[in-house]
Amino acid sequence: MKPTSPDRIRNVALISHGGAGKTSLAEAMLFDAGAIARLGSVDSGSAALDHDPDEQRRRQSINLAIGTLEADDARITLVDTPGYADFQADVIEALAAVDAAILVVDASAGVEVGTEEVWRLAEERKLPRFIFINKMDRENANYDAVLDGLKAKFGPKIAPVYLPIGSAESFRGYIDVIEQHANVYESGKPSEVPIPDDMRAGEEARREALVEAAAEASDELMTRYLDGEPISDEEIETAVHKGTREGSVVPVFVGSALKNIGVRELASMIAKHIPSAAEVGARTTGDGNRIEPDPDAPLVAQVFKTTADPFVGRLTYFRIVAGTLRAQGHLWNATRKAEERIGNILGLLGKDQENMPQAGPGDIVAVAKLASTQIGDTLVADRTQAISLPPLEFPTPSLQVSIEPESKADLDKLGQALSRMLEEEPCARVHREEGTGETILTAMGDAHVDVLVERLKRKFGASVRTGSPRVPYRETIRRSAKIDNRFKRQTGGHGQFGHVVIEFEPLPSGSGFEFGDKIVGGVVPKQYIPAVEKGLRETLAEGVLAGYPVVDLRARLVDGSYHTVDSSEMAFKVAASQALRRAFPEADPALLEPILEVEVIVPDAYMGDVVGQITAKRGHVLGMDSSDGMQHLHAQVPQAEMFHYATELRSITQGRGRFSWKLDHYAEVPSMISDRVIADHQAKVGAGEKH
């Protein structure tokens, strides 16, 4: 890939609901342009852009992939993205790197939930958009229904530029509404023909709609349109270009990626109407400064993805915003205040990499083996540049599973494997749950979990098992108790003796544990008092009722005695531990469960089902508010009921709902559940199992 000027560069992301044919479309565009020698297939696992073994096995994209082609004196970089919601992070990464998006829609399915979601993401970044209605050769393809659905969902800015000729098996080409001619494909090649008579009326109506949408981009054109004056093809082209760039017009094209109909024309339209890296203009830094896409300016680049490559190691993908990057140099990570050495600059086409001597504004490239750079970081020419681009924002993962190594060898590898995996997975979290001792993986959904587990094994050599997490209960007391406990053991020679009198009392929720003493007269020597506290803290961590940590408790050592020969730190530690265990039955013990603060965002139509489900989960609805046609429900729900809620919410809202949560407080567990948890623990202890 040769260096080129920003005005020739077009960077576009392909976005859609899963299965709409983004990868097939990208493959066809690359093949048509001669960028790849063989037309691959998603179904056969031979697509150049679906090169990951997980993608080939699943027959779907799970990572973004990059390919570059030349068309009409423009260099077009395509960023193919996953369509399944679990892999939304890659969509966000792709949209951060490009200047426009092509929304691919299945002609037989229309506007689906994923269509709405990726549109929302593109809208948030104010990216210019095309729509490509794909699979017009598919059974049940219905262009008019799809177009009506697009307008109903996204408004009058939807402007048809191509109309299909035929559908399903009879689909054979398209009508260009602007230039008012038809292209029919025979033996895979297009030929220009007159518009069929039976489609003339429909073409004129669609042209009128296009002119109306295009006129929104120009006050002069709008005046002439309202006055009924004729508008030339060139004026429509100019208005479409301006409207696309500003977002007031979204041109709609049609075709079939598998039959290669409308694909080459789409590439030409990208070259003609998608804004170039130069046209897009300046980017704004976090402090409001503007960075122009000037090749001669100081270098500024933003990282949008990292991945572990099995051949070259860690790969870092970034978009050059300004300046010129040359191979074998140094950069300053302005985000992490660290210097990075740059080796070869890599142009990308799927898994294939090509060395580039340099890269300039608008280029999307990769480098290998950066030491500390992470997703969203800003790279600059030197440390004197105090520039930082806004970081990328990702959804918070919500599905939790426990993971454990399958063998001792896997345990030794797991820590480093998880760390490396998290570097390339911004929508995954890992933490160790206090109280249960489990390692918890939090991901976007079941499919995401499956991919992460497979990746841990294949890329990083650590095999793990997954399961449902245990609830991190806590134990406490509700009443004060005073315990006089004497530990005495004679085993020949020196014995063991420790005597403590400890007052226990409950504390408000969230207070933790407090220890103090009121010893006077040295009845318990000072050197043994820390052992008393240590004995209490160790038992607090182990739990008394069901093996969970004890919280919200104050203990005061008020009296005791010792033996000049037999007393020891160990004896007083054991005496204190026994005192705590004896105190629990007398102090009205209780089991506490974590209560989450939950926000659920769903369309109005699903609100009743969502409220019903939250109530069924022992949840308490705190309030509701609405914005942009979405209801925001705020509730408190026990964590025990929420481990599978990500999957359940997706099911009852057809994928249109999303939620977030955070720990709010602990509350007493209902007695029926508490009795079962305690009984299960006692049964495990009786069977010799550890907590």
Secondary structure, DSSP 8 states (H G I E B T S, - for coil): -----GGGEEEEEEEESTTS-HHHHHHHHHHHTTSSSS---TTTT--SS--SHHHHHHTS--S-EEEEEEETTEEEEEEE---SGGGHHHHHHHHHH-SEEEEEEETTT-S-HHHHHHHHHHHHTT--EEEEEE-TTSTT--HHHHHHHHHHHH-TTEEE-EEEES-GGG--EEEETTTTEEEEEETTEEEEE---GGGHHHHHHHHHHHHHHHHTT-HHHHHHHHTT----HHHHHHHHHHHHHHTS-EEEEE-BTTTTBSHHHHHHHHHHHS--HHHH--EE-TTS-EE---TTS--EEEEEEEEEETTTEEEEEEEEEES-EESSEEEEETTTTEEEEE--EEEEETTEEEEESEE-TT-EEEEE--SS--TT-EEESSTT--------------EEEEEEESSHHHHHHHHHHHHHHHHT-TT-EEEE-TTT--EEEEESSHHHHHHHHHHHHHHH---EEEE------EEEESS-EEEEEEEEE--SSS-EEEEEEEEEEE--TT--EEEEE---TTSS-GGGHHHHHHHHHHHHHH-SSSS--B-SEEEEEEEEE--TTTB-HHHHHHHHHHHHHHHHHHT-EEEEEEEEEEEEEEEGGGHHHHHHHHHHTT-EEEEEEEETTEEEEEEEEEGGG-TTHHHHHHHHTTT--EEEEEEEEEEE--HHHHHHHHHHHHHHHHTT---
